[in-house]
Amino acid sequence: MSNNLVPAPPYSLIDETLPEAGSSRPRSSIVLDDVNDSKEDDEEADFAYGDLLLKAHFEKWTRKLKLDLNEQEIRGLVGEHLEDETESQVTGEGERDSMASTPTDSPIKPPRLNILILIVGSRGDVQPYIALGMKLAEDGHRVRLGTHKEFRDFVREASGRKVEFFDIGGDPRELMAYMVKNPGLIPGWKSLKSGDVGKNTKMLKEILSGTFRACVFPDLDTQIPFSANAIIANPPCFGHIHVAEALGIPLHMSFTTSQPAASCSTHSSCFTGLAMPWSPTTAFPHPLVDLHINSKGKSNVSDIEKPDSHTSNYVSYALADHLTWLGLQRVINNFRKKTLGLLPLSAHSGTGVVHRLKIPYTYCWSPALIPKPKDWKSNIDVSGFYFLDLSTNYTPPVDLARFLESGPPPIYIGFGSVPVKDPKKMTEIILGAVNKAGARALVSAGWAGLGATKSSDNVFLLGNVPHDWLFKHVSAVCHHGGAGTTAIGLANGRPTIVVPFFGDQVFWGNMVHRAGAGPEPIPADKLDVYNLCAAIKEALSEESLDAAHRLGEWIQSEDGV
């Protein structure tokens, strides 16, 4: 991680001097405006995106936001945030690292801190932060990991109780199901009509309250008092910066290599931790926004090297953050006023706060896969993956060991925590493709419920097996594109087939393909026996095997924590 864990002094979202009537707002500070909170007690937040939807349309399977706006319209939506940035960020040129620390002969030992790690998401989101928490505990800090109740035993057992657990509420299965139904920045009309948005809003309120309790409540088992001195959080915790402001303590944002996120809306699928870039850059666009400026071409992953995509790439992040805040503002402002005793934030002051305050930010992916963009400043770091080794004491079941020894290495196929609409049909596609490709496979049911059949000579149905052990024994991996699964597969030098369902999974599939370590991603709704069979054959080609092996060597040489 970056050394910027404890920035000083603590920051505030409130500017001491409000602008006079009619005066222009200073761009260098965050100013609170009055907000209309007449509906603040509504149980279900209304649909807040207004006329913007008239210009938007969505890809059918990802609901990726696609907009064609002229420059004047963009200025009206996100202009102030663009004005905050220097010309170098729009041209793709980097800045000098003015915050770089000066090396010293004798490094200063940091004080012992009570560090709170706040994680919202799936097991894949939580697992890397157990590794980080254990490292911090070894350095002498008291570490508490606040996440969902479902992961209590996992946190305690995997860390050997070196990391405390605190329940912040929320159900990761419900979050994941919501994401599958609403894979983009804005939910589908079915979710709005069915009340799913209202249910998600209630869960968000519970998690917001949990983030504050995790900072100040005693240990749930020992009742030993706890008061957080610093917070490390993944973006979907939502309350992170607001709690840090209320308590006057520093915040460090961190994006795990996990399951499927800076601020995300209660109306958006980003409610659980999308592991993708949310810090504005000209290097590549926000993965959930396909922006056209003056109809001069697309901005997507394939345009990373395209010079005239710089502006649209950068604007896509401001637009995503703007939409995010529109969906979040009522719930967040209620939390600020009623729980934290803070003033509410306006559309201006609530948008892009983490970026504009230059909060330290660590992206926990390998720079060998995605190098740090030149226009990311020194408060943003790309550290390498956070790996938690769960394989040390693992012994495989006899039948699994026998299957692995009975033939060539199989491919692994599984979709982790993603609920599949039709598990039976998906299982039939998988089995058909494996047989057609003449391969052997390990099929993991996961939360998808795959594998409603018996094991055969060439297919073995897996239970719960640590990926860091399993992927050493396979020839390739096929999964949903969660960044954690992607990371472990690539770290073991295994070619990767990505079948994305939503969000960041498309981004990771494209990154793997760009590195030559696997075929183009196949959207889950497009998957069939024939294209999966072709993908398996490409993944097992000499070119993919060589590229994955080289990438694995790079990743193995890194130490993210």
C-alpha positions in Angstrom: 0.0 0.0 0.0 0.9 3.6 -0.3 2.7 5.3 2.6 -0.1 7.9 2.7 -2.2 6.0 5.3 -2.4 8.9 7.7 -2.5 12.2 5.9 -2.3 15.3 8.1 -4.1 17.4 9.0 -7.6 15.7 9.0 -9.8 17.3 6.3 -13.3 18.7 6.3 -15.9 18.7 3.5 -17.1 22.1 4.8 -15.6 25.4 3.7 -15.6 27.9 6.5 -16.7 30.8 4.2 -19.8 30.4 2.1 -19.8 32.4 -1.1 -21.8 35.6 -1.1 -25.0 35.8 -3.2 -24.2 36.1 -6.8 -20.5 35.4 -6.4 -18.7 32.6 -8.3 -17.9 29.5 -6.3 -14.1 29.1 -5.7 -12.9 26.0 -7.5 -10.2 25.2 -5.0 -12.5 24.4 -2.2 -15.6 22.3 -1.4 -18.6 24.5 -0.4 -21.9 23.4 1.1 -25.0 24.7 -0.5 -28.6 24.5 0.8 -30.3 21.3 -0.3 -34.0 20.5 -0.6 -34.6 17.8 2.0 -38.4 18.0 2.0 -38.6 14.3 1.1 -35.8 13.1 3.3 -37.9 10.7 5.3 -39.3 8.9 2.3 -38.7 5.1 2.7 -38.0 4.8 -1.0 -35.8 7.3 -2.8 -37.3 8.6 -6.0 -35.7 8.2 -9.4 -33.3 11.2 -9.5 -31.8 11.2 -12.9 -34.3 13.4 -14.7 -33.9 14.5 -18.3 -30.5 12.9 -18.6 -32.3 9.6 -19.4 -33.8 11.1 -22.5 -30.3 11.2 -24.0 -29.2 7.8 -22.7 -29.6 4.3 -23.8 -28.2 1.1 -22.5 -26.6 -2.0 -23.9 -29.1 -4.8 -23.4 -27.0 -7.2 -21.3 -24.7 -4.8 -19.3 -26.9 -1.7 -19.2 -23.7 0.2 -19.8 -24.6 3.9 -20.1 -24.2 5.2 -23.6 -24.4 8.9 -24.2 -23.9 11.2 -27.2 -23.5 14.8 -25.8 -22.0 18.0 -27.1 -19.5 20.0 -25.2 -22.1 22.5 -23.9 -24.2 19.7 -22.4 -21.2 18.1 -20.8 -20.3 21.5 -19.2 -23.8 21.7 -17.8 -23.5 18.4 -16.2 -19.9 18.1 -15.0 -18.3 21.4 -16.1 -17.1 22.6 -12.7 -15.2 19.3 -12.1 -13.5 19.6 -15.5 -12.5 23.2 -14.6 -10.8 21.9 -11.5 -8.3 19.9 -13.6 -5.2 21.1 -15.4 -4.8 21.0 -19.1 -2.2 18.3 -18.7 -4.9 15.9 -17.5 -6.9 16.4 -20.6 -3.9 15.9 -22.9 -2.7 12.8 -21.1 0.5 14.4 -19.7 1.5 13.6 -16.2 2.4 16.0 -13.4 5.5 16.0 -11.3 5.3 14.1 -8.1 5.3 17.1 -5.8 4.1 15.0 -2.8 6.9 12.4 -3.1 8.6 11.8 0.2 12.3 12.4 0.7 14.2 9.2 1.7 15.7 9.1 5.2 18.5 7.1 6.6 16.4 6.0 9.6 12.7 5.4 8.9 10.4 6.6 11.6 8.3 3.8 13.2 4.6 4.7 13.1 2.6 4.9 16.3 0.3 2.1 17.2 -3.1 2.8 15.8 -6.6 1.4 16.0 -7.2 0.8 12.3 -10.7 0.2 10.9 -11.0 -1.6 7.5 -14.5 -1.2 6.0 -15.5 -3.6 3.3 -18.9 -4.0 1.5 -19.2 -6.8 -1.1 -18.7 -10.5 -1.5 -16.2 -12.9 0.1 -13.8 -12.0 -2.8 -13.9 -8.4 -1.6 -13.2 -9.3 2.0 -10.4 -11.8 1.5 -7.7 -9.5 0.3 -8.2 -7.2 3.3 -7.7 -10.0 5.7 -4.2 -10.2 4.2 -3.8 -6.5 4.6 -5.2 -6.5 8.2 -2.8 -9.3 9.2 0.2 -7.3 7.9 -0.9 -4.3 9.8 -1.4 -6.4 12.9 2.1 -7.8 12.5 3.3 -4.1 12.5 1.8 -3.6 15.9 -1.6 -2.0 15.1 -5.0 -3.1 16.4 -7.1 -4.0 13.3 -10.8 -4.3 13.0 -12.5 -5.4 9.8 -16.1 -4.2 9.5 -18.1 -6.2 6.9 -21.2 -8.4 6.6 -22.2 -10.9 9.3 -21.9 -13.8 6.8 -18.1 -13.4 6.8 -17.6 -13.4 10.6 -16.2 -16.9 10.9 -14.1 -16.4 7.7 -12.4 -13.3 9.0 -11.6 -14.8 12.4 -10.4 -18.1 11.1 -8.4 -16.9 8.1 -6.6 -14.3 10.2 -6.1 -16.6 13.2 -8.0 -13.9 15.2 -5.3 -11.4 14.5 -8.0 -9.2 12.9 -11.2 -8.4 14.8 -14.6 -8.7 13.1 -17.4 -6.2 13.3 -20.9 -6.6 11.7 -21.9 -3.5 9.7 -25.1 -5.1 8.3 -26.2 -5.8 4.8 -26.6 -9.1 3.0 -24.0 -9.8 0.3 -26.3 -12.3 -1.5 -29.0 -9.8 -1.9 -26.5 -7.2 -3.1 -25.2 -9.6 -5.7 -28.7 -10.6 -6.9 -29.5 -6.9 -7.3 -26.3 -6.4 -9.3 -27.2 -9.2 -11.7 -30.7 -7.6 -12.2 -29.2 -4.1 -12.6 -25.7 -4.3 -14.1 -25.2 -0.7 -15.0 -25.1 2.8 -13.4 -28.8 3.2 -13.5 -31.3 0.4 -12.6 -33.8 -1.1 -15.0 -37.5 0.0 -14.9 -38.5 -3.5 -13.6 -36.4 -2.9 -10.4 -38.0 0.5 -9.9 -41.5 -0.9 -10.3 -40.9 -4.0 -8.2 -39.5 -2.1 -5.2 -36.0 -3.5 -5.4 -34.6 0.0 -5.3 -36.4 0.7 -2.0 -35.1 -2.5 -0.5 -31.6 -1.6 -1.6 -32.0 1.8 0.0 -33.0 0.3 3.3 -29.9 -1.9 3.2 -27.7 1.1 2.4 -29.1 2.9 5.5 -28.2 -0.1 7.6 -24.7 -0.2 6.2 -24.2 3.5 6.7 -25.1 3.2 10.4 -22.8 0.2 10.6 -19.8 2.1 9.4 -20.2 4.6 12.2 -20.8 1.9 14.8 -17.7 0.1 13.7 -15.6 3.2 14.4 -16.7 3.6 18.1 -18.4 0.5 19.4 -16.5 -2.0 21.7 -15.5 -5.4 20.5 -18.6 -7.5 20.2 -17.1 -10.5 22.1 -14.7 -9.0 24.6 -16.3 -5.6 25.1 -12.8 -4.1 24.9 -13.3 -0.4 23.9 -12.4 0.7 20.4 -12.0 4.1 18.8 -10.7 4.2 15.3 -7.6 6.3 14.6 -7.7 5.8 10.8 -10.1 4.2 8.3 -9.2 2.1 5.2 -12.3 1.6 3.1 -13.5 0.2 -0.3 -15.8 2.7 -2.0 -19.2 0.9 -1.6 -19.1 1.5 2.1 -20.5 4.9 1.2 -20.1 6.3 4.7 -16.3 6.3 4.8 -15.5 9.9 4.1 -18.5 11.2 6.1 -17.6 9.2 9.2 -14.0 10.3 8.9 -15.1 13.9 8.7 -17.3 13.6 11.7 -14.6 11.9 13.8 -11.7 14.0 12.5 -9.7 11.0 11.5 -7.8 10.2 8.2 -9.2 8.0 5.5 -7.4 5.8 2.9 -9.4 4.5 0.0 -8.5 1.2 -1.4 -9.8 -0.9 -4.3 -9.4 -4.6 -3.8 -8.8 -7.2 -6.5 -12.1 -8.6 -5.7 -15.5 -9.5 -6.7 -17.5 -7.1 -8.2 -16.7 1.4 -7.2 -16.1 4.7 -5.7 -19.3 6.1 -4.6 -22.2 4.1 -6.1 -25.9 4.8 -6.1 -28.6 3.0 -4.3 -30.1 3.1 -7.8 -27.1 1.5 -9.4 -25.6 -1.9 -9.6 -22.4 -0.6 -8.1 -23.7 -1.3 -4.6 -21.1 -4.0 -4.1 -17.4 -3.5 -4.7 -16.6 -3.2 -8.3 -12.9 -3.6 -8.6 -12.2 -1.2 -11.4 -10.7 2.3 -11.9 -12.9 5.2 -10.5 -10.1 7.8 -10.3 -10.4 10.1 -13.4 -7.8 9.5 -16.1 -7.3 10.2 -19.7 -5.7 6.7 -20.2 -9.0 4.8 -20.4 -12.7 5.5 -19.8 -14.9 4.6 -16.9 -15.9 1.0 -17.6 -19.6 1.7 -17.2 -19.8 4.8 -19.5 -19.5 4.9 -23.3 -19.4 8.6 -24.0 -19.5 10.3 -27.4 -18.3 13.9 -27.6 -19.6 15.7 -30.8 -20.1 12.2 -32.3 -16.4 11.8 -32.8 -16.2 8.1 -32.1 -16.5 5.8 -29.1 -14.7 5.8 -25.9 -14.2 2.2 -24.7 -11.4 -0.2 -23.6 -10.3 -0.7 -27.2 -9.6 3.0 -27.5 -7.0 3.2 -24.8 -4.2 4.2 -27.2 -6.4 6.4 -29.3 -5.2 10.1 -28.9 -8.6 11.8 -29.5 -10.3 9.7 -26.8 -8.4 11.5 -24.0 -11.1 14.0 -23.3 -14.0 11.6 -23.5 -12.1 9.2 -21.3 -11.6 11.8 -18.6 -15.2 13.2 -18.8 -16.7 9.7 -18.4 -15.5 9.6 -14.8 -17.1 12.9 -13.9 -20.3 11.8 -15.5 -20.4 8.5 -13.6 -19.7 10.3 -10.3 -22.4 12.8 -11.1 -25.0 10.1 -11.7 -23.9 8.3 -8.6 -24.4 11.3 -6.3 -27.9 12.0 -7.8 -28.9 8.6 -6.6 -27.1 8.7 -3.2 -27.6 12.3 -2.0 -30.8 11.9 0.0 -29.7 8.9 2.0 -26.2 10.3 2.5 -27.5 13.6 3.7 -29.9 12.0 6.1 -27.0 10.0 7.5 -24.9 13.2 7.8 -27.5 15.2 9.6 -29.3 12.6 11.8 -26.4 10.3 12.7 -23.2 12.3 12.4 -24.5 15.8 13.1 -23.0 17.2 9.9 -24.4 19.7 7.4 -25.9 18.2 4.2 -24.0 18.3 0.9 -25.3 19.8 -2.4 -25.0 18.4 -5.9 -21.7 20.3 -6.2 -20.1 19.6 -2.9 -21.2 16.0 -2.8 -19.8 15.0 -6.2 -16.2 13.9 -6.7 -15.3 14.6 -3.1 -12.7 11.8 -2.8 -10.9 12.9 -6.0 -11.1 16.7 -5.2 -9.8 16.3 -1.7 -7.0 14.1 -3.0 -7.7 11.3 -0.5 -4.9 8.7 -0.6 -6.1 5.8 -2.9 -4.6 2.4 -3.5 -5.6 0.2 -6.5 -4.7 -3.3 -5.5 -4.0 -4.7 -9.0 -0.8 -5.6 -10.7 1.0 -2.8 -12.6 2.1 -5.6 -14.9 -1.5 -6.0 -16.0 -2.6 -2.3 -15.8 0.2 0.2 -15.2 -0.5 3.4 -13.2 -1.8 6.1 -15.6 0.6 9.0 -16.1 -2.0 11.5 -15.0 -2.7 9.9 -11.6 -1.1 12.0 -9.0 1.1 10.8 -6.1 -1.9 10.3 -3.8 -3.0 7.4 -6.0 -0.9 4.2 -6.0 -1.0 0.9 -7.9 0.4 -1.6 -5.4 0.0 -5.1 -6.7 -2.5 -7.7 -5.7 -3.4 -8.5 -2.1 -3.1 -12.2 -1.7 -4.3 -14.3 1.3 -2.7 -17.8 1.2 -5.4 -20.2 2.3 -3.7 -23.3 0.8 -1.0 -23.9 3.4 -3.0 -26.4 5.4 -5.4 -27.6 2.7 -5.6 -31.3 1.8 -7.9 -32.1 -1.1 -10.6 -34.8 -0.9 -9.6 -38.2 -2.1 -11.9 -38.1 -5.1 -10.6 -34.7 -6.2 -7.0 -35.9 -5.9 -7.8 -39.0 -7.9 -9.4 -37.0 -10.7 -6.5 -34.7 -11.0 -4.1 -37.6 -11.2 -6.1 -39.5 -13.7 -5.4 -37.3 -16.8 -4.0 -34.0 -18.1 -4.7 -30.9 -16.1 -8.3 -29.8 -16.4 -9.7 -26.4 -16.9 -11.6 -24.7 -14.0 -15.1 -23.3 -14.7 -17.0 -21.4 -12.1 -18.9 -18.1 -11.5 -18.3 -17.6 -7.8 -20.8 -15.4 -6.0 -22.8 -14.5 -9.1 -26.3 -15.9 -9.2 -27.1 -17.4 -12.6 -30.6 -17.0 -14.0 -30.9 -20.6 -15.4 -28.3 -22.9 -13.7 -29.5 -25.9 -15.6 -29.1 -24.3 -19.0 -25.7 -22.9 -18.0 -24.6 -26.4 -16.8 -25.6 -27.9 -20.2 -23.6 -25.3 -22.1 -20.5 -25.9 -20.0 -20.7 -29.7 -20.3 -21.4 -29.5 -24.0 -18.5 -27.1 -24.6 -16.1 -29.2 -22.5 -17.0 -32.4 -24.4 -16.8 -30.7 -27.8 -13.4 -29.3 -27.0 -12.1 -32.7 -25.8 -11.1 -31.2 -22.5 -11.4 -32.1 -18.8 -13.0 -29.7 -16.4 -13.5 -28.9 -12.7 -16.9 -27.2 -12.4 -17.7 -25.2 -9.3 -21.3 -24.6 -8.2 -20.7 -21.5 -6.2 -23.7 -19.3 -5.5 -24.7 -19.9 -9.2 -26.0 -23.4 -8.4 -24.1 -25.0 -11.3 -23.5 -28.7 -11.7 -26.9 -30.2 -11.1 -25.5 -33.5 -12.4 -23.0 -36.2 -11.5 -19.3 -36.1 -12.0 -18.0 -38.1 -15.0 -14.7 -39.2 -16.4 -13.9 -35.8 -17.8 -15.9 -33.5 -15.5 -15.6 -33.2 -11.7 -18.0 -31.2 -9.6 -16.2 -29.1 -7.0 -17.1 -28.1 -3.5 -15.4 -25.3 -1.6 -11.7 -25.5 -2.6 -9.2 -22.6 -2.1 -8.4 -21.1 -5.5 -4.8 -20.4 -4.6 -4.3 -24.2 -4.2 -6.7 -25.3 -7.0 -5.3 -23.1 -9.7 -1.9 -24.6 -9.4 -3.4 -27.9 -10.7 -5.4 -26.6 -13.7 -4.5 -25.7 -17.3 -6.8 -22.7 -17.6 -9.6 -20.9 -15.8 -13.0 -19.8 -16.9 -15.0 -17.5 -14.7 -17.1 -14.4 -14.4 -14.2 -11.9 -14.4 -14.2 -10.9 -10.7 -10.9 -9.3 -10.2 -9.9 -11.5 -7.3 -10.4 -14.7 -9.3 -8.7 -13.1 -12.3 -5.7 -12.2 -10.1 -5.2 -15.6 -8.6 -5.5 -17.3 -12.0 -3.0 -14.9 -13.7 -0.7 -15.1 -10.7 -0.5 -18.9 -11.3 0.2 -18.2 -15.0 -3.1 -19.7 -16.2 -4.9 -18.5 -19.4 -8.2 -16.9 -18.5 -11.6 -17.0 -20.2 -14.0 -14.3 -18.8 -17.7 -14.7 -19.1 -18.9 -11.3 -17.6 -22.3 -10.7 -16.1 -22.0 -7.1 -15.1 -19.9 -4.1 -14.1 -16.1 -4.4 -13.8 -16.1 -8.0 -15.2 -16.1 -6.7 -18.7 -13.2 -4.4 -17.9 -11.1 -7.3 -16.5 -12.0 -9.5 -19.4 -10.8 -6.9 -21.8 -7.6 -6.4 -19.8 -6.8 -10.1 -19.9 -7.4 -10.3 -23.6 -5.3 -7.2 -24.2 -2.4 -8.9 -22.3 -2.8 -11.9 -24.6 -3.6 -14.2 -21.7 -7.0 -15.2 -22.9 -9.7 -14.8 -25.6 -12.1 -11.9 -25.8 -14.7 -12.0 -23.0 -18.0 -13.6 -23.9 -21.1 -11.9 -22.3 -23.0 -14.3 -20.2 -26.2 -13.8 -22.2 -24.3 -14.6 -25.4 -22.6 -17.8 -24.1 -23.3 -21.0 -26.0 -21.6 -24.4 -26.6 -19.8 -23.2 -29.7 -18.3 -19.9 -28.5 -17.3 -21.4 -25.2 -15.7 -24.4 -27.0 -13.7 -22.0 -29.2 -12.7 -19.9 -26.2 -11.4 -23.1 -24.4 -9.3 -24.0 -27.5 -7.9 -20.5 -27.7 -7.0 -20.4 -24.0 -5.1 -23.6 -24.4 -3.2 -22.4 -27.4 0.6 -21.9 -27.1 0.3 -18.2 -27.5 -2.1 -17.8 -24.6 -0.2 -20.2 -22.4 3.1 -18.3 -23.0 1.5 -14.9 -22.3 -0.2 -16.1 -19.1 3.1 -17.6 -17.9 5.0 -14.4 -18.4 2.3 -12.3 -16.7 2.3 -14.8 -13.8 6.0 -14.4 -13.3 5.6 -10.6 -13.0 2.7 -10.8 -10.6 4.5 -13.4 -8.4 7.4 -10.9 -8.0 5.1 -8.3 -6.5 3.9 -7.9 -2.9 0.8 -5.7 -2.7 0.6 -5.5 1.1 
